[in-house]
Amino acid sequence: MPGRPPAPDARPEGCVFAPRCRYVRPDCAERPALREPEEGRRVACVLYDA
């Protein structure tokens, strides 16, 4: 992902990747839930099920 991650004390509202994500959409304004679709793999993105 291009760009630099935000400082831990300056994270944006909602998804922390939204400012750098080319697939950002309005529902990224809320922080997505962290899910574990399979053991050892975690994802937190509104597009995971899309």
Beta strands, then each sheet from edge to edge (+ up, - down):
strand 1: 35-38
strand 2: 41-43
sheet 1: 1+ 2-
end
